Amino acid sequence: MAEFFASGRVIDVILVMMLIEGLALTLYHRRTGKGIPPAGLAGFLLSGFVLLLTLRAALTGAWWGWICLGLTASLFTHLADLWLRWRNPGRKAQHQDIPSDPR
């Protein structure tokens, strides 16, 4: 089990699961119109994807510069996602599965 973690293969499994999650949520939204739109998924999935790649680099003993670059990239993708969400606060209200106020 230690080799599974030290080799970074555990991160590979998580990355594949993230891709499957993104595809499943996109298909669900396209078929039902409910859930998070694909544009809303991209920001947080990309940030997490880059962060996991950075963790994989750290687990496998990569040069510290790559780790620093990955952390910085993850920060910028996260900030971009926050900026887009803050700029469009009504985006969440557009979801079909959020009940409206009955008053």
N, CA, C and O of each residue as an XYZ file, in Angstrom:
412
protein
N       0.831     -1.192      0.000
C       0.000      0.000      0.000
C       0.874      1.253      0.000
O       0.539      2.257     -0.628
N       1.993      1.180      0.710
C       2.895      2.335      0.756
C       3.418      2.666     -0.643
O       3.553      3.836     -1.000
N       3.709      1.636     -1.425
C       4.187      1.841     -2.804
C       3.109      2.494     -3.664
O       3.409      3.324     -4.522
N       1.856      2.116     -3.430
C       0.727      2.687     -4.173
C       0.670      4.194     -3.977
O       0.398      4.933     -4.923
N       0.925      4.655     -2.759
C       0.933      6.090     -2.467
C       2.219      6.744     -2.940
O       2.179      7.800     -3.572
N       3.352      6.137     -2.646
C       4.652      6.732     -2.977
C       4.859      6.870     -4.479
O       5.553      7.781     -4.930
N       4.266      5.977     -5.250
C       4.415      6.027     -6.704
C       3.510      7.066     -7.351
O       3.696      7.419     -8.516
N       2.532      7.554     -6.596
C       1.587      8.530     -7.141
C       0.398      7.891     -7.822
O      -0.485      8.597     -8.308
N       0.355      6.567     -7.869
C      -0.766      5.887     -8.528
C      -2.100      6.178     -7.850
O      -3.139      6.169     -8.510
N      -2.088      6.431     -6.558
C      -3.328      6.777     -5.866
C      -3.908      8.069     -6.454
O      -5.125      8.207     -6.578
N      -3.048      8.993     -6.807
C      -3.505     10.253     -7.408
C      -4.058      9.988     -8.806
O      -5.045     10.604     -9.207
N      -3.436      9.083     -9.545
C      -3.950      8.729    -10.871
C      -5.385      8.215    -10.777
O      -6.234      8.579    -11.591
N      -5.650      7.376     -9.790
C      -6.994      6.831     -9.588
C      -7.974      7.964     -9.276
O      -9.077      7.999     -9.820
N      -7.574      8.881     -8.407
C      -8.444     10.001     -8.036
C      -8.702     10.907     -9.238
O      -9.818     11.393     -9.417
N      -7.680     11.138    -10.063
C      -7.851     11.981    -11.252
C      -8.838     11.351    -12.237
O      -9.664     12.047    -12.826
N      -8.748     10.044    -12.411
C      -9.694      9.353    -13.294
C     -11.108      9.461    -12.726
O     -12.064      9.675    -13.472
N     -11.240      9.316    -11.422
C     -12.561      9.447    -10.792
C     -13.107     10.865    -10.956
O     -14.310     11.049    -11.141
N     -12.230     11.866    -10.888
C     -12.671     13.249    -11.106
C     -13.169     13.454    -12.536
O     -14.181     14.120    -12.755
N     -12.462     12.882    -13.500
C     -12.898     12.985    -14.895
C     -14.259     12.323    -15.090
O     -15.132     12.870    -15.765
N     -14.434     11.151    -14.498
C     -15.727     10.457    -14.587
C     -16.819     11.294    -13.925
O     -17.928     11.401    -14.450
N     -16.507     11.885    -12.777
C     -17.476     12.745    -12.085
C     -17.875     13.928    -12.967
O     -19.059     14.238    -13.102
N     -16.888     14.582    -13.560
C     -17.181     15.723    -14.429
C     -18.041     15.331    -15.613
O     -18.983     16.043    -15.961
N     -17.725     14.203    -16.234
C     -18.524     13.727    -17.364
C     -19.939     13.364    -16.936
O     -20.904     13.696    -17.624
N     -20.063     12.687    -15.805
C     -21.390     12.290    -15.312
C     -22.249     13.511    -14.984
O     -23.431     13.555    -15.325
N     -21.650     14.496    -14.322
C     -22.415     15.697    -13.983
C     -22.799     16.491    -15.223
O     -23.883     17.071    -15.278
N     -21.916     16.521    -16.218
C     -22.226     17.207    -17.472
C     -23.359     16.498    -18.204
O     -24.287     17.148    -18.686
N     -23.292     15.178    -18.291
C     -24.365     14.417    -18.942
C     -25.686     14.586    -18.208
O     -26.732     14.750    -18.837
N     -25.644     14.548    -16.886
C     -26.859     14.740    -16.091
C     -27.485     16.105    -16.385
O     -28.696     16.214    -16.576
N     -26.654     17.131    -16.420
C     -27.174     18.475    -16.687
C     -27.756     18.575    -18.099
O     -28.806     19.185    -18.300
N     -27.082     17.983    -19.057
C     -27.561     18.057    -20.450
C     -28.860     17.285    -20.652
O     -29.708     17.681    -21.451
N     -29.009     16.195    -19.932
C     -30.221     15.383    -20.094
C     -31.412     15.919    -19.320
O     -32.550     15.820    -19.779
N     -31.155     16.493    -18.135
C     -32.265     16.919    -17.272
C     -32.413     18.429    -17.156
O     -33.489     18.917    -16.812
N     -31.353     19.173    -17.439
C     -31.387     20.621    -17.242
C     -31.177     20.997    -15.779
O     -31.198     22.177    -15.430
N     -30.977     20.008    -14.935
C     -30.763     20.246    -13.507
C     -29.284     20.124    -13.172
O     -28.477     19.668    -13.982
N     -28.960     20.536    -11.983
C     -27.575     20.417    -11.536
C     -26.726     21.594    -11.945
O     -27.241     22.650    -12.311
N     -25.430     21.407    -11.882
C     -24.483     22.476    -12.176
C     -24.170     22.476    -13.665
O     -23.822     21.430    -14.212
N     -24.285     23.625    -14.340
C     -23.918     23.691    -15.759
C     -22.432     23.377    -15.945
O     -21.635     23.625    -15.040
N     -22.053     22.838    -17.099
C     -20.651     22.479    -17.337
C     -19.674     23.635    -17.104
O     -18.569     23.412    -16.608
N     -20.056     24.846    -17.448
C     -19.168     25.990    -17.221
C     -18.919     26.190    -15.726
O     -17.838     26.631    -15.334
N     -19.896     25.875    -14.899
C     -19.733     25.989    -13.458
C     -18.866     24.889    -12.873
O     -18.252     25.065    -11.821
N     -18.818     23.761    -13.553
C     -17.988     22.645    -13.092
C     -16.517     22.881    -13.385
O     -15.646     22.508    -12.599
N     -16.254     23.496    -14.513
C     -14.879     23.604    -15.004
C     -13.939     24.258    -14.001
O     -12.819     23.784    -13.808
N     -14.372     25.333    -13.364
C     -13.495     26.068    -12.458
C     -12.987     25.256    -11.291
O     -11.779     25.173    -11.067
N     -13.895     24.655    -10.544
C     -13.429     23.940     -9.358
C     -12.811     22.597     -9.706
O     -11.924     22.126     -8.993
N     -13.263     21.967    -10.793
C     -12.629     20.716    -11.194
C     -11.202     20.952    -11.694
O     -10.299     20.174    -11.387
N     -11.001     22.016    -12.457
C      -9.657     22.320    -12.956
C      -8.708     22.653    -11.813
O      -7.566     22.195    -11.798
N      -9.172     23.443    -10.863
C      -8.341     23.789     -9.715
C      -7.947     22.542     -8.928
O      -6.785     22.379     -8.558
N      -8.898     21.680     -8.678
C      -8.610     20.443     -7.958
C      -7.718     19.511     -8.750
O      -6.860     18.837     -8.180
N      -7.912     19.466    -10.067
C      -7.099     18.628    -10.934
C      -5.632     19.056    -10.874
O      -4.735     18.223    -10.743
N      -5.402     20.371    -10.972
C      -4.026     20.886    -10.915
C      -3.419     20.639     -9.533
O      -2.243     20.292     -9.427
N      -4.199     20.812     -8.495
C      -3.701     20.570     -7.141
C      -3.319     19.096     -6.951
O      -2.304     18.790     -6.325
N      -4.131     18.196     -7.490
C      -3.812     16.774     -7.391
C      -2.573     16.413     -8.206
O      -1.770     15.589     -7.769
N      -2.405     17.014     -9.376
C      -1.184     16.786    -10.145
C       0.039     17.259     -9.366
O       1.098     16.633     -9.417
N      -0.114     18.356     -8.653
C       0.979     18.877     -7.832
C       1.279     17.928     -6.677
O       2.444     17.689     -6.358
N       0.249     17.393     -6.057
C       0.447     16.412     -4.992
C       1.164     15.182     -5.533
O       2.049     14.636     -4.874
N       0.787     14.749     -6.724
C       1.449     13.607     -7.342
C       2.934     13.907     -7.552
O       3.788     13.060     -7.291
N       3.231     15.108     -8.021
C       4.625     15.509     -8.223
C       5.395     15.473     -6.901
O       6.535     15.012     -6.846
N       4.761     15.961     -5.849
C       5.424     15.969     -4.537
C       5.646     14.549     -4.021
O       6.701     14.251     -3.462
N       4.659     13.674     -4.205
C       4.789     12.291     -3.747
C       5.894     11.541     -4.480
O       6.525     10.648     -3.915
N       6.124     11.903     -5.729
C       7.113     11.177     -6.530
C       8.483     11.856     -6.533
O       9.377     11.447     -7.274
N       8.649     12.890     -5.708
C       9.958     13.522     -5.563
C      10.345     14.464     -6.678
O      11.528     14.596     -6.992
N       9.382     15.114     -7.278
C       9.669     16.064     -8.357
C      10.429     17.277     -7.826
O      10.431     17.554     -6.626
N      11.062     17.980     -8.730
C      11.787     19.207     -8.412
C      10.836     20.204     -7.757
O       9.681     20.320     -8.167
N      11.307     20.915     -6.753
C      10.460     21.829     -5.988
C       9.856     22.923     -6.876
O       8.780     23.436     -6.569
N      10.514     23.279     -7.943
C       9.995     24.313     -8.849
C       8.692     23.899     -9.516
O       7.793     24.718     -9.701
N       8.595     22.602     -9.880
C       7.351     22.107    -10.466
C       6.220     22.141     -9.450
O       5.075     22.444     -9.785
N       6.556     21.828     -8.214
C       5.552     21.844     -7.150
C       5.074     23.277     -6.907
O       3.876     23.522     -6.758
N       6.005     24.206     -6.868
C       5.651     25.619     -6.696
C       4.789     26.109     -7.860
O       3.804     26.818     -7.654
N       5.161     25.730     -9.075
C       4.388     26.116    -10.257
C       2.976     25.541    -10.197
O       2.009     26.231    -10.516
N       2.858     24.282     -9.790
C       1.540     23.651     -9.688
C       0.659     24.309     -8.633
O      -0.531     24.528     -8.859
N       1.242     24.622     -7.487
C       0.478     25.297     -6.433
C       0.015     26.680     -6.896
O      -1.109     27.095     -6.616
N       0.886     27.378     -7.599
C       0.535     28.704     -8.113
C      -0.571     28.597     -9.152
O      -1.516     29.385     -9.137
N      -0.458     27.626    -10.055
C      -1.490     27.424    -11.069
C      -2.834     27.075    -10.434
O      -3.879     27.563    -10.868
N      -2.801     26.237     -9.415
C      -4.040     25.879     -8.726
C      -4.663     27.097     -8.045
O      -5.881     27.272     -8.060
N      -3.822     27.931     -7.453
C      -4.320     29.157     -6.834
C      -5.004     30.044     -7.864
O      -6.100     30.551     -7.621
N      -4.359     30.235     -9.017
C      -4.936     31.118    -10.030
C      -6.222     30.554    -10.627
O      -7.149     31.314    -10.907
N      -6.299     29.239    -10.830
C      -7.543     28.666    -11.335
C      -8.655     28.784    -10.291
O      -9.815     29.004    -10.638
N      -8.301     28.640     -9.027
C      -9.283     28.793     -7.954
C      -9.774     30.244     -7.874
O     -10.974     30.492     -7.756
N      -8.852     31.183     -7.939
C      -9.238     32.601     -7.888
C     -10.081     32.989     -9.095
O     -11.025     33.769     -8.964
N      -9.750     32.453    -10.271
C     -10.554     32.737    -11.465
C     -11.972     32.192    -11.293
O     -12.938     32.856    -11.669
N     -12.103     31.009    -10.737
C     -13.420     30.430    -10.485
C     -14.209     31.291     -9.508
O     -15.387     31.571     -9.731
N     -13.560     31.711     -8.425
C     -14.232     32.589     -7.459
C     -14.658     33.906     -8.095
O     -15.762     34.394     -7.854
N     -13.776     34.475     -8.906
C     -14.078     35.756     -9.558
C     -15.291     35.609    -10.468
O     -16.171     36.469    -10.471
N     -15.345     34.524    -11.242
C     -16.498     34.314    -12.123
C     -17.780     34.110    -11.334
O     -18.834     34.617    -11.718
N     -17.697     33.375    -10.238
C     -18.891     33.159     -9.413
C     -19.352     34.449     -8.743
O     -20.552     34.705     -8.638
N     -18.408     35.249     -8.294
C     -18.743     36.504     -7.634
C     -19.330     37.491     -8.638
O     -20.238     38.259     -8.321
N     -18.788     37.454     -9.861
C     -19.245     38.356    -10.906
C     -20.657     38.012    -11.367
O     -21.405     38.895    -11.787
N     -21.024     36.741    -11.290
C     -22.341     36.271    -11.716
C     -23.066     35.601    -10.551
O     -23.283     34.390    -10.577
N     -23.445     36.379     -9.525
C     -24.055     35.739     -8.350
C     -25.390     35.079     -8.659
O     -25.802     34.180     -7.925
N     -26.074     35.487     -9.706
C     -27.360     34.896    -10.051
C     -27.244     33.543    -10.714
O     -28.256     32.883    -10.951
N     -26.013     33.110    -11.023
C     -25.827     31.829    -11.695
C     -26.403     30.680    -10.892
O     -26.996     29.768    -11.469
N     -26.248     30.700     -9.594
C     -26.744     29.613     -8.753
C     -28.261     29.562     -8.789
O     -28.841     28.477     -8.752
N     -28.912     30.714     -8.859
C     -30.366     30.759     -8.861
C     -30.946     30.193    -10.154
O     -32.138     29.886    -10.201
N     -30.139     30.046    -11.199
C     -30.628     29.528    -12.462
C     -30.789     28.015    -12.446
O     -31.387     27.451    -13.362
N     -30.270     27.354    -11.431
C     -30.365     25.901    -11.365
C     -31.822     25.500    -11.210
O     -32.568     26.107    -10.443
N     -32.213     24.479    -11.940
C     -33.604     24.019    -11.933
C     -33.998     23.343    -10.627
O     -35.173     23.340    -10.262
N     -33.026     22.769     -9.919
C     -33.363     21.977     -8.755
C     -33.392     22.780     -7.455
O     -33.591     22.198     -6.389
N     -33.204     24.078     -7.510
C     -33.281     24.908     -6.313
C     -34.701     25.470     -6.224
O     -35.123     26.223     -7.103
N     -35.435     25.113     -5.179
C     -36.836     25.555     -5.092
C     -36.903     27.081     -4.898
O     -36.048     27.685     -4.250
N     -37.937     27.670     -5.477
C     -38.140     29.100     -5.297
C     -38.898     29.351     -4.002
O     -39.517     28.448     -3.440
N     -38.836     30.583     -3.546
C     -39.515     30.977     -2.312
C     -41.019     31.000     -2.565
O     -41.462     31.731     -3.451
N     -41.830     30.230     -1.824
C     -43.258     30.146     -2.088
C     -44.060     31.391     -1.668
O     -45.254     31.488     -1.950
N     -43.401     32.330     -0.997
C     -44.155     33.505     -0.538
C     -44.565     34.371     -1.643
O     -45.206     35.398     -1.418
